[in-house]
Amino acid sequence: MGILVNVRGGDDDTLWAVVATVGRRSRIAEVFRSRAQALNDRAWRDQQVRDYADWLARAKQPIPAYSVAPIRRSDLPRKWTPLPALGFLRGQTI
């Protein structure tokens, strides 16, 4: 039986996070293995916010801004869960 060897180097720990920000508060909305996937998700989330902007304003919900940043797997919060596109979950905003 052979031995498995990791040939990719030390970057295995790096992920790409889509970060939602409202005011001074930020939360990791989603995590991906590639930057391209994260950019696609950010574009989708931005489109969802634009589509529902009137509803968010009438409901007095804060409108999140999305960005993409590298993150190490060890920096991901232990009980992290993905965040819906409009920035609130179970009645709580970011």
C-alpha positions in Angstrom: 0.0 0.0 0.0 1.4 3.5 -1.0 1.7 6.6 1.1 -0.4 9.6 0.3 1.6 12.8 -0.1 0.3 16.3 -0.4 1.9 17.9 -3.5 0.1 21.2 -3.4 2.2 23.0 -0.9 1.0 25.1 2.1 -2.0 26.9 0.5 -4.5 24.1 1.4 -5.5 26.1 4.4 -6.5 29.2 2.4 -10.1 29.6 1.5 -12.0 32.6 -0.1 -14.7 34.2 2.0 -17.6 36.3 0.9 -17.9 38.8 3.7 -21.2 40.7 4.4 -20.8 44.1 6.1 -23.5 46.4 7.6 -22.1 49.5 9.3 -19.2 48.3 11.4 -20.4 44.7 11.7 -19.1 42.0 9.4 -19.9 38.3 9.0 -18.6 35.6 6.7 -21.5 34.9 4.4 -20.0 31.9 2.5 -16.7 30.2 2.0 -15.2 28.8 -1.2 -12.0 27.0 -2.3 -11.4 29.3 -5.3 -11.5 33.1 -5.7 -13.6 32.7 -8.9 -16.3 30.9 -7.0 -16.3 33.5 -4.3 -16.5 36.4 -6.9 -19.5 34.6 -8.6 -21.3 34.3 -5.2 -20.6 37.9 -4.4 -22.1 39.0 -7.7 -25.2 36.8 -7.1 -25.6 38.3 -3.6 -25.2 41.8 -4.9 -27.9 41.1 -7.5 -30.3 39.7 -4.9 -29.8 42.9 -2.8 -30.5 45.1 -5.8 -33.6 43.0 -6.7 -35.0 43.3 -3.2 -33.8 46.9 -2.4 -37.4 48.3 -2.2 -38.6 45.6 0.1 -35.5 45.9 2.3 -36.1 49.7 2.7 -39.8 49.2 3.5 -39.0 46.5 6.0 -36.3 48.8 7.5 -33.7 46.1 7.1 -30.1 47.2 6.7 -28.6 46.6 3.3 -25.4 44.5 3.4 -22.4 45.2 1.3 -20.4 42.2 0.1 -16.6 41.7 -0.4 -14.3 38.8 -1.0 -11.2 38.1 1.1 -8.8 35.2 1.7 -9.3 33.4 5.0 -7.5 30.5 6.7 -9.6 27.6 7.7 -8.5 28.1 11.3 -9.9 31.6 11.3 -13.4 30.4 10.5 -15.7 30.6 13.6 -16.4 27.2 15.1 -20.2 27.2 14.7 -20.2 29.2 11.5 -23.2 28.8 9.1 -23.7 30.4 5.7 -25.7 33.6 5.6 -28.6 34.2 3.3 -28.1 36.7 0.4 -30.2 39.5 1.9 -28.1 39.6 5.1 -30.5 38.4 7.8 -31.1 35.1 9.3 -33.9 34.0 11.7 -34.9 37.6 12.3 -31.3 38.7 13.1 -29.2 40.9 10.9 -25.5 40.5 10.4 
